[in-house]
C-alpha cells in the first residue's frame, strides 16, 4: 500500500493546474499579483539560506516567464521539487473556483 502525503499531492495538483492554465491561456508569470505573492512568501518564511535560495529561484522563473522550468518543478518528484511547489507564488493565477476544483481532484486521488 502506498502512503500518500496529502500536502505534497495537493501542491503537485495545484501547480499542475497552474501550469495547465498558463499554457492554455498564454498567461505571463511576471505579473504584479505574482510579484506581490512572492514578496508575501518571503516575509512569512525563515530567512535560512535554503529558503532564500528557493525564493530566489522563483524570482528568476517569474522574471524570465520560464514556463519550461515551471514544468520541471511540476513534474519533479524529489524534495527540491516539493519545496519549490510548497513555496510557489503562482497560486494567485488560479481563481477560487479553480482552486476548489483542485481540492475536488485531490479527494478523487485520495479515495482511489
Secondary structure, 3 states (H helix, E strand, C coil): CCCCCHHHHHHHHHHHHHHHHHHHHCCCCCCHHHHHHHHHHHHHCCCCHHHHHHHHHHHHHHHCCCHHHHHHHHHCCCHHHHHHHHCCCHHHHCCHHHHHHHHHHHHHHHHC
